[in-house]
């Protein structure tokens, strides 16, 4: 295996925790770099190339489908505690049983579109980690209809929620993440890319039985960070399973992955080059890293560690997920005026954690009473070092493939995405150009044969958190099969 700069990530993680305490024990990118470090451990995850669940040999394993009668009605949310007045859409939450024998079930939160929901597409949103919550991040801090006020008890409306253009499912996966669970503890030590794709597929088939009106709807998958693995792998699984005409055929139209970790080598060098090009590291440090941290070697000289440590210290006390954002200095819930979707609160993790641990909130969500955390720690069992072959397979299948990147994320930065896409060696079909949102440059876009790459100007790792209007413009274009607007 060829991995770059893994040794430094433990230093990065420990430094990050000193500067940015968070509500739970880890965050999306903390879990990612723990996984990368585990590749060097005595018990590394299986890094063999991911080939999917069915190998195109016609041998389709049966998928569990449980009884769904009456469960849609039971899952309907009357109202979330502290929600604002004038909510004009239906919302649902509950569990889908994946395997009744071990008692494994995945939790979802679903919001329909306020207008013309019957004609809008269906989107599944996945957050990364691995092991982090799409409810806590995606729904409550990014693209969902609500955000949590600083009191940790009430909600305010997100005027740029993605359910204005689609019906959106937020899935907490795998079991053990958020409210998702298993009654068999051994399930928690079997987590990995393959199991996550398999369970997410089983979830979808059963969810469509519970909500049959969506069976023939155009379906898209979107996600961020380590969902750069989850989303392409689930899409590959769907395309493979669709060959079995004896079960639900899912009408998959496309995928979109943001600030996505898809290739170890280009990802790691892209991060350090981003540091240097954004004045976070010195010339000497960048030159030393490129000199001593050889891309094709597993055995780095001591100078590699020295320069990585120096580089980590040079970045200083900043939020590396948005290099220009303020950090959270006072995480205690506080009363006061309602939050604004135009000004992302750096302490939002705490407010969300407080809210989702309120007993009345868990009751309204039909969730099992539990101590909810945004991320769970896993000994991940399988994770390929690159997902580029899977993306190539999806491109050849003809579905829409978009990669997007908030351009002020330092953890999985825009350079990482560009290096990975360049490795695919795809011909350019639409030259690099700006795109617009609300009469301003919203970012930049380039079209390749079978793939679109878009940046979102002024957005960090969680793109819709920082630029909700631009994110909505971009995803609306993706869903309609068009490049973002030129003016």
Secondary structure, 3 states (H helix, E strand, C coil): CCCCCCHHHHHHHHHHHHHCCCCCCCCHHHHHHHHHHHCCCCCCCECCCCCCCCCCCCCCCCCCCCCCCCHHHHHECCCCCCCCCCCCCCEEEEEEEEECCCCEEEEEEEECCCCCCCCCEEEEEECCCCCECHHHHHHHHHCCCEEECCCCCCEEECCCCHHHCEEEEEEECCCCCCCCEECCHHHHHCCCHHHHHHHHHHHHHHHHHHCHHHCCCCEEEEEECCHHHHHHHHHHHHHHHCCCCCCCCCCEEEEEEECCCCEHHHHHHHHHHHHHHCCCCCHHHHHHHHHHCCCCCCCCCHHHHHHHHHHHHHHCCCCCCCCCCCCCCCCCCCCCCCCCCCCCCCCHHHHHHHHHCCHHHHHHCCCCCCCCCCECCCCCCECCCECHHHHHHHHHHCCEEEEEEECCCCCCCHHHHHHHHHHHCCCEEEEEEEEEECCEEEEEEEEECCEEEEEECCCCCCHHHHCHHHHHHHHHHHHHCCCCCCC
